[in-house]
Amino acid sequence: MADDISKYDLEITELKSEIKILSERISIIKDNHLKHIEDKINSINKVMYTIGIMVLGQLLWVITRALM
């Protein structure tokens, strides 16, 4: 009986250490990797807005030339 209890205590401490390691890894991913992904998405958005404005400008140029 006492052997079973010490065995369970050992397993509980192992699980606690694994949970702590997983928690650290999650915080690293959340703090570091997500920031880099957000920066890349922001730069892609800037490029897309620039392309959209350029296309709109060309469309307006074509319309003004067609009306003249």
C-alpha positions in Angstrom: 0.0 0.0 0.0 2.7 2.5 0.9 4.6 1.4 -2.2 1.6 2.3 -4.3 1.3 5.7 -2.7 5.0 6.5 -3.3 4.7 5.3 -6.8 1.7 7.7 -7.4 3.5 10.5 -5.7 6.4 10.0 -8.1 4.1 10.0 -11.1 2.4 13.2 -9.8 5.7 15.0 -9.6 6.7 13.8 -13.1 3.4 15.1 -14.4 3.8 18.5 -12.6 7.3 18.9 -14.2 5.9 18.0 -17.6 3.1 20.6 -17.2 5.7 23.2 -16.2 7.8 22.5 -19.3 4.7 22.7 -21.5 3.6 25.9 -19.9 7.1 27.4 -20.6 6.9 26.3 -24.2 3.5 27.8 -24.7 4.6 31.1 -23.3 7.6 31.1 -25.6 5.4 30.4 -28.6 2.9 33.1 -27.5 5.5 35.8 -26.8 8.0 35.2 -29.6 6.6 33.3 -32.6 3.2 35.0 -32.7 4.9 38.4 -32.7 7.0 37.5 -35.8 3.9 36.1 -37.6 2.0 39.3 -36.8 4.8 41.4 -38.2 4.8 39.4 -41.4 1.0 39.6 -41.8 1.2 43.4 -41.3 3.8 43.7 -44.0 1.7 41.6 -46.4 -1.3 43.8 -45.6 0.7 47.0 -46.5 1.8 45.5 -49.8 -1.8 44.5 -50.6 -3.1 48.0 -49.8 -0.4 49.5 -52.0 -1.3 47.2 -54.9 -5.0 48.1 -54.4 -4.3 51.8 -54.5 -2.2 51.4 -57.7 -5.0 49.4 -59.4 -7.6 52.0 -58.4 -5.4 54.7 -59.7 -5.0 53.0 -63.1 -8.8 52.3 -63.2 -9.5 56.0 -62.6 -6.9 57.0 -65.3 -8.6 54.7 -67.8 -12.0 56.1 -67.0 -10.9 59.7 -67.3 -9.2 58.9 -70.7 -12.4 57.1 -71.9 -14.5 60.1 -71.0 -12.3 62.7 -72.8 
